[in-house]
Amino acid sequence: MSAIEWVDGLMDTLGAPGAGVAIALENLFPPLPSEAILPLAGFAASAGRMSLLAVLLWTTAGSVAGALALYGVGALLGRDRTVAIAARLPLVKVSDIERTEAWFRRHGTKAVFLGRMIPIFRSLVSVPAGVERMPLPVFLGLTTLGSALWNTAFVLAGYALGENWPEVTRLVSAYSTVVLVAAALTVVAFFGLRLSRRPGADTAP
């Protein structure tokens, strides 16, 4: 059984709350994509299997629940453990972590809000928010708003397209690929720059 078939069965069994459960799990297990779950839920609403309003409310609640769980992971991990783990990684310096922390303190609210609309990062951004102990009401407000916008767009697209809802997934897959490639290139550039600065890297033979 595919992931989509499992989600479809979950919605058959639980209705709109099943879509919420699937989205909560998607936050914790990104390979289960919201870009497929949400249009499918919209299609189910268009077919009369559940209320459109209920789908929007439950999927947003699921997004917030999943994000809150990851916020908790970050809060439990804490700054000291995060720095200790990162410091053990090759080519990563504590100063890099400190710069990242400073950036998140300045732009954390925008990162949490906008991050809810970027594949993969929409889940991961909750962890540094927890590490930095962003005030919980602020985190929940930004996460709810960003998730509601993202979810509504995809649910309504699936609702409008009906049986053609997979078209949404295909379009967003291209967007996701661009985001992942850009992230991979950024990581490669970072480590390439770090290697070039290592002692002896420019020593002539």
Accessible surface in RSA format (square Angstrom, percent):
REM  Atomic radii and reference values for relative SASA: ProtOr
REM  Chains: A
REM  Algorithm: Lee & Richards
REM  Probe-radius: 1.40
REM  Slices: 20
REM RES _ NUM      All-atoms   Total-Side   Main-Chain    Non-polar    All polar
REM                ABS   REL    ABS   REL    ABS   REL    ABS   REL    ABS   REL
RES MET A   1   186.60  96.6 100.18  66.3  86.42 205.8 100.54  85.5  86.06 114.0
RES SER A   2    59.01  49.9  45.20  60.3  13.82  31.8  50.86 108.3   8.15  11.4
RES ALA A   3    48.98  45.0  34.43  53.1  14.55  33.1  40.89  57.6   8.09  21.4
RES ILE A   4    49.32  28.1  49.12  36.6   0.20   0.5  49.12  35.4   0.20   0.5
RES GLU A   5   101.79  58.4  93.72  70.9   8.07  19.2  38.00  73.5  63.79  52.1
RES TRP A   6   102.49  41.1 100.16  48.5   2.33   5.5  72.67  38.7  29.83  48.4
RES VAL A   7     0.00   0.0   0.00   0.0   0.00   0.0   0.00   0.0   0.00   0.0
RES ASP A   8    43.75  30.6  43.75  43.5   0.00   0.0   7.02  16.5  36.73  36.6
RES GLY A   9    32.76  40.4   0.00   N/A  32.76  40.4  30.69  84.2   2.06   4.6
RES LEU A  10    31.98  17.8  27.38  19.6   4.60  11.6  30.49  21.4   1.49   4.0
RES MET A  11     3.10   1.6   0.00   0.0   3.10   7.4   0.00   0.0   3.10   4.1
RES ASP A  12    98.83  69.2  65.78  65.5  33.05  78.1  25.40  59.8  73.43  73.2
RES THR A  13   109.77  78.1  76.23  77.3  33.54  79.9  57.65  77.4  52.13  78.8
RES LEU A  14    85.66  47.7  67.53  48.3  18.14  45.6  73.08  51.3  12.58  33.8
RES GLY A  15    19.50  24.0   0.00   N/A  19.50  24.0  17.94  49.2   1.56   3.5
RES ALA A  16     5.90   5.4   3.70   5.7   2.20   5.0   3.70   5.2   2.20   5.8
RES PRO A  17    44.25  32.3  44.08  40.2   0.17   0.6  44.08  36.4   0.17   1.0
RES GLY A  18     0.00   0.0   0.00   N/A   0.00   0.0   0.00   0.0   0.00   0.0
RES ALA A  19     0.00   0.0   0.00   0.0   0.00   0.0   0.00   0.0   0.00   0.0
RES GLY A  20     1.93   2.4   0.00   N/A   1.93   2.4   1.93   5.3   0.00   0.0
RES VAL A  21    66.49  43.8  62.81  56.9   3.68   8.9  65.88  57.2   0.61   1.7
RES ALA A  22     0.00   0.0   0.00   0.0   0.00   0.0   0.00   0.0   0.00   0.0
RES ILE A  23     0.27   0.2   0.27   0.2   0.00   0.0   0.27   0.2   0.00   0.0
RES ALA A  24    21.18  19.5  21.15  32.6   0.03   0.1  21.18  29.8   0.00   0.0
RES LEU A  25    55.97  31.2  55.97  40.0   0.00   0.0  55.97  39.3   0.00   0.0
RES GLU A  26     6.56   3.8   6.56   5.0   0.00   0.0   0.00   0.0   6.56   5.4
RES ASN A  27     1.25   0.9   0.00   0.0   1.25   3.0   0.00   0.0   1.25   1.2
RES LEU A  28    70.60  39.3  49.89  35.7  20.72  52.1  50.25  35.3  20.35  54.8
RES PHE A  29   122.84  61.5 121.40  75.2   1.44   3.8 122.84  74.5   0.00   0.0
RES PRO A  30    40.43  29.5  31.84  29.0   8.59  31.2  32.07  26.5   8.36  52.0
RES PRO A  31   122.50  89.3  89.74  81.8  32.76 119.1 103.53  85.5  18.97 117.9
RES LEU A  32    24.66  13.7  22.34  16.0   2.32   5.8  23.60  16.6   1.06   2.8
RES PRO A  33    45.61  33.2  44.46  40.5   1.15   4.2  45.61  37.7   0.00   0.0
RES SER A  34     0.13   0.1   0.13   0.2   0.00   0.0   0.13   0.3   0.00   0.0
RES GLU A  35    18.08  10.4  18.08  13.7   0.00   0.0   4.85   9.4  13.22  10.8
RES ALA A  36     5.11   4.7   5.11   7.9   0.00   0.0   5.11   7.2   0.00   0.0
RES ILE A  37     0.03   0.0   0.03   0.0   0.00   0.0   0.03   0.0   0.00   0.0
RES LEU A  38     0.00   0.0   0.00   0.0   0.00   0.0   0.00   0.0   0.00   0.0
RES PRO A  39     0.00   0.0   0.00   0.0   0.00   0.0   0.00   0.0   0.00   0.0
RES LEU A  40     7.17   4.0   7.17   5.1   0.00   0.0   7.17   5.0   0.00   0.0
RES ALA A  41     0.00   0.0   0.00   0.0   0.00   0.0   0.00   0.0   0.00   0.0
RES GLY A  42     0.00   0.0   0.00   N/A   0.00   0.0   0.00   0.0   0.00   0.0
RES PHE A  43    44.29  22.2  44.29  27.4   0.00   0.0  44.29  26.8   0.00   0.0
RES ALA A  44     0.00   0.0   0.00   0.0   0.00   0.0   0.00   0.0   0.00   0.0
RES ALA A  45     8.86   8.1   0.00   0.0   8.85  20.1   0.00   0.0   8.85  23.5
RES SER A  46    47.54  40.2  14.56  19.4  32.97  76.0  12.63  26.9  34.91  48.9
RES ALA A  47    62.01  57.0  22.42  34.6  39.59  90.1  34.77  49.0  27.24  72.2
RES GLY A  48    65.13  80.3   0.00   N/A  65.13  80.3  33.14  91.0  31.98  71.6
RES ARG A  49    90.53  38.0  57.92  29.5  32.61  77.6  52.55  71.8  37.98  23.0
RES MET A  50    23.91  12.4   5.71   3.8  18.20  43.3  19.26  16.4   4.65   6.2
RES SER A  51    64.12  54.2  48.03  64.1  16.09  37.1  43.88  93.4  20.24  28.3
RES LEU A  52    48.70  27.1  42.68  30.5   6.02  15.1  42.68  30.0   6.02  16.2
RES LEU A  53   115.27  64.2 111.62  79.9   3.66   9.2 112.84  79.2   2.44   6.6
RES ALA A  54    28.31  26.0  25.27  39.0   3.03   6.9  27.79  39.1   0.52   1.4
RES VAL A  55     0.00   0.0   0.00   0.0   0.00   0.0   0.00   0.0   0.00   0.0
RES LEU A  56    34.30  19.1  33.04  23.6   1.26   3.2  33.24  23.3   1.05   2.8
RES LEU A  57   110.96  61.8 105.45  75.4   5.51  13.9 106.33  74.7   4.63  12.5
RES TRP A  58   118.03  47.4 117.11  56.7   0.92   2.2  97.48  52.0  20.55  33.3
RES THR A  59     0.00   0.0   0.00   0.0   0.00   0.0   0.00   0.0   0.00   0.0
RES THR A  60    18.92  13.5  18.92  19.2   0.00   0.0  14.92  20.0   4.00   6.1
RES ALA A  61    52.22  48.0  40.14  61.9  12.08  27.5  47.77  67.3   4.45  11.8
RES GLY A  62     6.10   7.5   0.00   N/A   6.10   7.5   5.56  15.3   0.54   1.2
RES SER A  63     0.00   0.0   0.00   0.0   0.00   0.0   0.00   0.0   0.00   0.0
RES VAL A  64    25.94  17.1  25.86  23.4   0.08   0.2  25.86  22.5   0.08   0.2
RES ALA A  65    54.40  50.0  42.37  65.4  12.03  27.4  47.85  67.4   6.55  17.3
RES GLY A  66     2.11   2.6   0.00   N/A   2.11   2.6   2.10   5.8   0.01   0.0
RES ALA A  67     0.01   0.0   0.01   0.0   0.00   0.0   0.01   0.0   0.00   0.0
RES LEU A  68    69.11  38.5  66.52  47.6   2.59   6.5  66.52  46.7   2.59   7.0
RES ALA A  69    46.75  43.0  31.26  48.2  15.49  35.2  42.87  60.4   3.88  10.3
RES LEU A  70    25.70  14.3  25.70  18.4   0.00   0.0  25.70  18.0   0.00   0.0
RES TYR A  71    22.35  10.4  22.35  12.7   0.00   0.0  15.46  11.6   6.89   8.5
RES GLY A  72    24.60  30.3   0.00   N/A  24.60  30.3  24.60  67.5   0.00   0.0
RES VAL A  73    77.39  50.9  74.46  67.4   2.93   7.1  75.77  65.8   1.62   4.4
RES GLY A  74     0.00   0.0   0.00   N/A   0.00   0.0   0.00   0.0   0.00   0.0
RES ALA A  75    18.44  17.0  15.82  24.4   2.62   6.0  15.94  22.5   2.50   6.6
RES LEU A  76   147.65  82.2 131.44  94.0  16.21  40.8 134.78  94.7  12.87  34.6
RES LEU A  77    55.26  30.8  50.53  36.1   4.73  11.9  52.21  36.7   3.05   8.2
RES GLY A  78    18.13  22.4   0.00   N/A  18.13  22.4  18.13  49.8   0.00   0.0
RES ARG A  79    98.62  41.4  93.30  47.6   5.31  12.7  46.71  63.8  51.91  31.5
RES ASP A  80   112.05  78.5 103.36 102.9   8.69  20.5  38.02  89.5  74.03  73.8
RES ARG A  81   151.93  63.8 148.91  75.9   3.02   7.2  41.73  57.0 110.20  66.8
RES THR A  82    37.62  26.8  36.44  36.9   1.17   2.8  36.92  49.6   0.70   1.1
RES VAL A  83    20.31  13.4  20.31  18.4   0.00   0.0  20.31  17.6   0.00   0.0
RES ALA A  84    43.26  39.8  33.97  52.4   9.29  21.1  41.63  58.6   1.63   4.3
RES ILE A  85    85.52  48.7  84.81  63.2   0.71   1.7  85.01  61.2   0.51   1.4
RES ALA A  86    10.82   9.9  10.06  15.5   0.75   1.7  10.74  15.1   0.08   0.2
RES ALA A  87    48.50  44.6  25.74  39.7  22.75  51.8  26.60  37.5  21.90  58.0
RES ARG A  88   184.55  77.5 151.31  77.1  33.23  79.1  70.25  96.0 114.30  69.3
RES LEU A  89    93.75  52.2  89.45  64.0   4.30  10.8  89.54  62.9   4.21  11.3
RES PRO A  90   103.58  75.5  91.79  83.7  11.79  42.8 103.05  85.1   0.53   3.3
RES LEU A  91    47.15  26.3  30.05  21.5  17.10  43.0  37.77  26.5   9.38  25.2
RES VAL A  92    27.30  18.0  16.18  14.6  11.12  26.8  16.18  14.1  11.12  30.2
RES LYS A  93   110.05  53.7 105.37  64.6   4.68  11.1  62.03  55.8  48.02  51.1
RES VAL A  94    61.66  40.6  57.78  52.3   3.88   9.3  57.78  50.2   3.88  10.5
RES SER A  95    45.13  38.1  41.34  55.2   3.79   8.7  34.91  74.3  10.22  14.3
RES ASP A  96    13.99   9.8  11.92  11.9   2.06   4.9  11.77  27.7   2.22   2.2
RES ILE A  97    28.97  16.5  28.97  21.6   0.00   0.0  28.97  20.9   0.00   0.0
RES GLU A  98    82.38  47.3  79.15  59.9   3.23   7.7  23.55  45.5  58.83  48.0
RES ARG A  99   144.78  60.8 138.70  70.7   6.07  14.5  75.55 103.3  69.23  42.0
RES THR A 100    83.24  59.2  78.53  79.6   4.71  11.2  59.11  79.4  24.14  36.5
RES GLU A 101    14.99   8.6  13.56  10.3   1.43   3.4   9.42  18.2   5.56   4.5
RES ALA A 102    30.67  28.2  29.22  45.1   1.45   3.3  30.08  42.4   0.59   1.6
RES TRP A 103   117.32  47.1 117.32  56.8   0.00   0.0  97.21  51.8  20.12  32.6
RES PHE A 104    13.55   6.8  11.86   7.3   1.69   4.4  11.86   7.2   1.69   4.8
RES ARG A 105   157.60  66.2 121.49  61.9  36.11  86.0  63.38  86.6  94.23  57.1
RES ARG A 106   158.44  66.5 126.66  64.6  31.78  75.7  69.03  94.3  89.41  54.2
RES HIS A 107    52.49  28.7  52.44  36.4   0.05   0.1  37.14  38.3  15.34  17.9
RES GLY A 108     3.49   4.3   0.00   N/A   3.49   4.3   2.08   5.7   1.41   3.2
RES THR A 109    67.63  48.1  66.09  67.0   1.54   3.7  45.61  61.3  22.01  33.3
RES LYS A 110   114.63  55.9 112.01  68.7   2.62   6.2  74.37  66.9  40.25  42.9
RES ALA A 111    19.87  18.3   7.72  11.9  12.15  27.6  18.56  26.1   1.31   3.5
RES VAL A 112     0.21   0.1   0.21   0.2   0.00   0.0   0.21   0.2   0.00   0.0
RES PHE A 113    47.29  23.7  47.29  29.3   0.00   0.0  47.29  28.7   0.00   0.0
RES LEU A 114    94.33  52.5  93.23  66.7   1.10   2.8  93.23  65.5   1.10   3.0
RES GLY A 115     5.64   7.0   0.00   N/A   5.64   7.0   5.14  14.1   0.51   1.1
RES ARG A 116     0.37   0.2   0.37   0.2   0.00   0.0   0.37   0.5   0.00   0.0
RES MET A 117    47.33  24.5  45.12  29.9   2.21   5.3  16.62  14.1  30.71  40.7
RES ILE A 118    57.15  32.5  57.15  42.6   0.00   0.0  57.15  41.2   0.00   0.0
RES PRO A 119     5.04   3.7   3.97   3.6   1.07   3.9   5.04   4.2   0.00   0.0
RES ILE A 120    60.83  34.6  55.39  41.3   5.43  13.1  56.28  40.5   4.55  12.3
RES PHE A 121    79.27  39.7  79.27  49.1   0.00   0.0  79.27  48.1   0.00   0.0
RES ARG A 122     2.82   1.2   2.82   1.4   0.00   0.0   2.61   3.6   0.21   0.1
RES SER A 123     1.10   0.9   1.10   1.5   0.00   0.0   0.72   1.5   0.38   0.5
RES LEU A 124    92.22  51.4  90.32  64.6   1.90   4.8  90.41  63.5   1.81   4.9
RES VAL A 125    18.69  12.3  13.71  12.4   4.98  12.0  18.30  15.9   0.39   1.1
RES SER A 126     0.48   0.4   0.48   0.6   0.00   0.0   0.00   0.0   0.48   0.7
RES VAL A 127    37.61  24.7  37.61  34.0   0.00   0.0  37.61  32.7   0.00   0.0
RES PRO A 128    48.66  35.5  46.52  42.4   2.13   7.8  48.66  40.2   0.00   0.0
RES ALA A 129     0.00   0.0   0.00   0.0   0.00   0.0   0.00   0.0   0.00   0.0
RES GLY A 130     0.00   0.0   0.00   N/A   0.00   0.0   0.00   0.0   0.00   0.0
RES VAL A 131    19.46  12.8  11.04  10.0   8.42  20.3  11.04   9.6   8.42  22.8
RES GLU A 132    45.46  26.1  21.99  16.6  23.47  55.9  11.54  22.3  33.93  27.7
RES ARG A 133   155.10  65.1 140.01  71.4  15.09  35.9  50.56  69.1 104.54  63.4
RES MET A 134    16.87   8.7  11.71   7.8   5.16  12.3  16.87  14.3   0.01   0.0
RES PRO A 135    83.84  61.1  74.22  67.7   9.62  35.0  83.84  69.2   0.00   0.0
RES LEU A 136    74.74  41.6  70.42  50.4   4.32  10.9  70.42  49.5   4.32  11.6
RES PRO A 137   106.01  77.3  91.02  83.0  14.99  54.5  96.87  80.0   9.13  56.8
RES VAL A 138    62.10  40.9  54.75  49.6   7.35  17.7  61.64  53.6   0.46   1.2
RES PHE A 139     0.22   0.1   0.22   0.1   0.00   0.0   0.22   0.1   0.00   0.0
RES LEU A 140    54.33  30.3  54.03  38.7   0.30   0.7  54.30  38.1   0.02   0.1
RES GLY A 141    41.12  50.7   0.00   N/A  41.12  50.7  35.63  97.8   5.49  12.3
RES LEU A 142    38.53  21.5  37.26  26.7   1.26   3.2  37.74  26.5   0.79   2.1
RES THR A 143     0.40   0.3   0.40   0.4   0.00   0.0   0.08   0.1   0.32   0.5
RES THR A 144    57.56  40.9  57.56  58.4   0.00   0.0  47.46  63.7  10.11  15.3
RES LEU A 145    97.69  54.4  94.95  67.9   2.74   6.9  97.50  68.5   0.19   0.5
RES GLY A 146     0.00   0.0   0.00   N/A   0.00   0.0   0.00   0.0   0.00   0.0
RES SER A 147     0.00   0.0   0.00   0.0   0.00   0.0   0.00   0.0   0.00   0.0
RES ALA A 148    31.57  29.0  31.11  48.0   0.45   1.0  31.39  44.2   0.17   0.5
RES LEU A 149    91.91  51.2  84.70  60.6   7.21  18.1  85.96  60.4   5.95  16.0
RES TRP A 150    17.22   6.9  13.16   6.4   4.06   9.5  17.20   9.2   0.02   0.0
RES ASN A 151     0.21   0.1   0.21   0.2   0.00   0.0   0.08   0.2   0.13   0.1
RES THR A 152    44.99  32.0  44.99  45.6   0.00   0.0  31.97  42.9  13.03  19.7
RES ALA A 153    60.59  55.7  43.74  67.5  16.85  38.3  53.51  75.4   7.08  18.8
RES PHE A 154    21.46  10.7  20.86  12.9   0.59   1.5  21.46  13.0   0.00   0.0
RES VAL A 155     0.00   0.0   0.00   0.0   0.00   0.0   0.00   0.0   0.00   0.0
RES LEU A 156    79.20  44.1  76.12  54.5   3.08   7.7  76.56  53.8   2.64   7.1
RES ALA A 157    32.92  30.3  23.41  36.1   9.51  21.6  32.28  45.5   0.64   1.7
RES GLY A 158     0.00   0.0   0.00   N/A   0.00   0.0   0.00   0.0   0.00   0.0
RES TYR A 159    93.08  43.5  86.21  49.0   6.87  17.9  41.34  31.1  51.74  63.8
RES ALA A 160    87.60  80.5  48.93  75.5  38.67  88.0  57.07  80.4  30.53  80.9
RES LEU A 161    73.53  40.9  61.86  44.3  11.66  29.3  64.46  45.3   9.06  24.4
RES GLY A 162    15.75  19.4   0.00   N/A  15.75  19.4  15.75  43.2   0.00   0.0
RES GLU A 163   146.46  84.1 125.41  94.9  21.06  50.1  40.27  77.9 106.19  86.7
RES ASN A 164    93.12  64.2  90.04  87.0   3.08   7.4   8.08  19.4  85.04  82.2
RES TRP A 165    32.23  12.9  32.23  15.6   0.00   0.0  21.66  11.5  10.57  17.1
RES PRO A 166    42.16  30.7  41.93  38.2   0.24   0.9  41.93  34.6   0.24   1.5
RES GLU A 167    77.39  44.4  77.39  58.5   0.00   0.0  25.64  49.6  51.75  42.2
RES VAL A 168    12.73   8.4  12.15  11.0   0.58   1.4  12.73  11.1   0.00   0.0
RES THR A 169    32.08  22.8  32.08  32.5   0.00   0.0  32.08  43.1   0.00   0.0
RES ARG A 170   142.77  59.9 130.91  66.7  11.86  28.2  71.62  97.9  71.15  43.1
RES LEU A 171   135.22  75.3 126.14  90.2   9.08  22.8 128.01  89.9   7.22  19.4
RES VAL A 172    15.77  10.4  14.88  13.5   0.89   2.2  15.77  13.7   0.00   0.0
RES SER A 173    56.61  47.8  50.32  67.2   6.29  14.5  34.83  74.2  21.78  30.5
RES ALA A 174    62.63  57.6  53.15  82.0   9.48  21.6  61.07  86.0   1.56   4.1
RES TYR A 175    95.21  44.5  89.11  50.7   6.10  15.9  76.51  57.5  18.70  23.1
RES SER A 176    17.07  14.4  17.07  22.8   0.00   0.0  16.29  34.7   0.78   1.1
RES THR A 177    78.83  56.1  77.26  78.3   1.58   3.8  53.80  72.3  25.04  37.8
RES VAL A 178   100.68  66.2  97.41  88.2   3.27   7.9  99.86  86.8   0.82   2.2
RES VAL A 179    23.05  15.2  19.21  17.4   3.84   9.3  22.06  19.2   0.99   2.7
RES LEU A 180    83.13  46.3  79.18  56.6   3.95   9.9  79.49  55.8   3.64   9.8
RES VAL A 181    78.43  51.6  76.20  69.0   2.23   5.4  78.36  68.1   0.06   0.2
RES ALA A 182    52.07  47.9  46.47  71.7   5.60  12.7  50.60  71.3   1.46   3.9
RES ALA A 183    28.26  26.0  19.93  30.8   8.32  18.9  27.34  38.5   0.91   2.4
RES ALA A 184    54.07  49.7  46.30  71.4   7.77  17.7  53.39  75.2   0.68   1.8
RES LEU A 185   114.31  63.7 111.19  79.5   3.12   7.9 111.48  78.3   2.82   7.6
RES THR A 186    92.86  66.0  86.67  87.9   6.19  14.8  66.92  89.9  25.94  39.2
RES VAL A 187    79.42  52.3  77.47  70.1   1.95   4.7  79.42  69.0   0.00   0.0
RES VAL A 188   100.73  66.3  96.18  87.1   4.55  11.0  99.44  86.4   1.28   3.5
RES ALA A 189    64.97  59.7  49.50  76.4  15.47  35.2  60.67  85.4   4.30  11.4
RES PHE A 190    72.82  36.4  65.87  40.8   6.96  18.1  71.71  43.5   1.11   3.2
RES PHE A 191    64.43  32.2  64.43  39.9   0.00   0.0  64.43  39.1   0.00   0.0
RES GLY A 192    37.39  46.1   0.00   N/A  37.39  46.1  30.96  85.0   6.43  14.4
RES LEU A 193    95.10  53.0  89.41  64.0   5.69  14.3  92.84  65.2   2.26   6.1
RES ARG A 194    22.88   9.6  20.89  10.7   1.99   4.7   9.00  12.3  13.88   8.4
RES LEU A 195    82.99  46.2  78.77  56.4   4.22  10.6  78.95  55.4   4.04  10.9
RES SER A 196    55.27  46.7  43.21  57.7  12.06  27.8  43.61  92.9  11.66  16.3
RES ARG A 197   159.68  67.0 128.81  65.7  30.87  73.5  48.45  66.2 111.23  67.4
RES ARG A 198   128.65  54.0 122.05  62.2   6.60  15.7  22.78  31.1 105.86  64.2
RES PRO A 199   137.33 100.1 104.07  94.9  33.26 120.9 115.85  95.6  21.49 133.5
RES GLY A 200    54.45  67.1   0.00   N/A  54.45  67.1  24.80  68.0  29.65  66.4
RES ALA A 201    52.98  48.7  11.28  17.4  41.70  94.9  24.27  34.2  28.72  76.1
RES ASP A 202   131.08  91.8  98.35  97.9  32.73  77.4  42.14  99.2  88.94  88.7
RES THR A 203   103.29  73.5  75.32  76.4  27.97  66.7  66.57  89.4  36.72  55.5
RES ALA A 204    82.05  75.4  59.54  91.9  22.51  51.2  64.27  90.5  17.78  47.1
RES PRO A 205   181.03 131.9 107.77  98.2  73.26 266.3 149.75 123.6  31.28 194.4
END  Absolute sums over single chains surface
CHAIN  1 A    11023.5       9272.5       1751.0       8119.7       2903.8
END  Absolute sums over all chains
TOTAL         11023.5       9272.5       1751.0       8119.7       2903.8
